[in-house]
């Protein structure tokens, strides 16, 4: 099959349910992430220089990747986050198709580089990114969870 990555332009209940199905598969822990609300999806898609890339099969979203551009003092950079492929579609090359589209978007915006983080336990994903020319960075990644 020939799959094509497209930009999701409009939020609807169907795409929300399909994206939430994918989001549930992102975490390697036993506790899946909280599902996104319809309002959150609309807000996300309305952001300037944000792209929700999706691949559909038979009218159903089966893979997705978030891409956004950010201007920092040293130039424009691209970030690719939350690449996920539905279980039955893994190892079909959909991750590559999504990442190639992300690189195309970054180049179109003239970003200096595109970055993507992935869990080291995702061996196949790490092999893909390295095969595509991504270099593993030697850096510390820090996060603080904010509670409200």
N, C-alpha and C positions, 0 to 999 in steps of 0.2 A: 504494500500500500504506500501511496505517496501522501505524506502529511505536510500541512502548511501551517506555520504560526501566523496568527492574526492578532491585531490589537482589539481587545474588547472595548467597545465605545459606549455602550449603553447598559445600564443596570436593569435587570428584570429578575423576577422571582426564580425563574428557571436557572439562569446563570448563577444566582446566589446559591441555590441548593447544590449545583454542580461544583462550584468553587469550594463550598464548605465541605463537600465530600472529599475533595483533594486536600484541604487544610488538615483534616483529621488524620491524614497519612504523613504529615510532615514530621511529627515528633517520633523519636525513637523510644521515648518513655511510655509508660503504661497510661499516662494521662494525656489525652489529646488536647490540642489547643482549643480555646473557646471559639465557637462558630462566629463568623462575622454577621452583623445585622445588615438589613437592606440599606439603612441610612449610611452605615460605614462603607458599604460598597459604592454607593453613589458619591460619597465624599472622596473616596480614594480615586475613583475614575475622573473626578472633576479637577484633581490637582494638576497644576501646570507641570509639564515635563515628566509626568508619570504615565507608565504604560503597563497595562495588565495584558500580557501575551497569553494566548490560549491556543490549544490545538483541539479540534473537534473530530470526532468519529461518529458518523451516522447522526449528526446533529447534537451530540452530547460532548461537553467539555471533558477531555480526558487527560489534559496536561496544562500546566500553567507556570508562569514566571513573571514576577514583578520587576520592572526596570524603571529607574528614575535617574534624572540628571540633577546634579547639584553644583552650583558655582561656589568655589572656595577661593581664597586669596591667590592661589597659584594656577587657577584655571578651572575649566569645567570638567567634572568627572562623572562617570556613570557607575551605578550600583545595580547589581542583579541580585534579587532576594527571592527566597522561597520557591526554588524550582521543584516542582513535584509532578510526577507522572502516576496516573492511576495504576494500581497493582497489575491488572491483566495486560497493560500496555508497556510495561517496563521491558527494556532490552530490545526495543523496536527502533531506537534512534530518535525518539521524540525529544529527549533532553538536548541532544545535539541540535536539532531543528530549532528549538526554543533559544538556545544560547547563540546560534548563528544569527537569528533575528535580533537578539539583544545587541550583539556586536554591530550589526548593520545600523540599528538605531543610534548607538553611541557614535559611530562614524558620521552618520548624517548630522548629528548635533556638534560634531567636531570635538568630542570629549577627548581628554588626554589619555585616559585609560578606562577600562571597565573592571570592576572588582566583584568578586563573588566569594561568599563564605560557605563552607560545607562541613559537616561533621566528619572527622577522620574515620569514623566507623562505616561511612558510606563508601566502601572501597571502589565499587564500579563507577560511582559519580566522580570520585577523585581521579580515577584513571581517565575518564572522559575529559575533564577539564585540562589535565596535563597534556593529553593527546591533541587538544585544540590550541595549545600554546600558552595556556595560563601557567604562571609561575607561582609556586607556593611561597608566600611571604614569611619572613622571620619576624614576627611581631607578637605582641601580647594583645589580646582582645579583652576588654573589660566591659562589664555591664553592671548596673545597679537597678534592681527592680523597684519601681515606685509604687507605693500603695496609697490609695485614696479612700 
